[in-house]
Amino acid sequence: MGESQRRESAPAARAEERCREFVAGLSEEEIMLLRLRDELYDGRWDAMLADLNDRLQGKPYVFKLAHRIQDDIERIERLNRFERQYNVDLAKYI
């Protein structure tokens, strides 16, 4: 591997390691949200958040999370920020 290839792969390797560390620190609730996002909402955070907000407003909804909708919305926002920052799909790491 040439010097330029090593320089280019180093940031990718750091990002990969950062993702693995981030996922290792996720709570059971966060992991559940990642799985449900992929299974129920085709991997879309926006659809999942819209569903939760509809539930809070008493509108028809699909997603039946335990009791902590607001907590789950905050978890989703945290996970979504990380995925956008590192341009990754965290579900691939669980």
Secondary structure, 3 states (H helix, E strand, C coil): CCHHHHHHHHHHHHHHHHHHHHHHCCCHHHHHHHHHHHHHCCCCHHHHHHHHHHHHCCCCCCCCCCCCHHHHHHHHHHHHHHHHHHCCCHHHHC
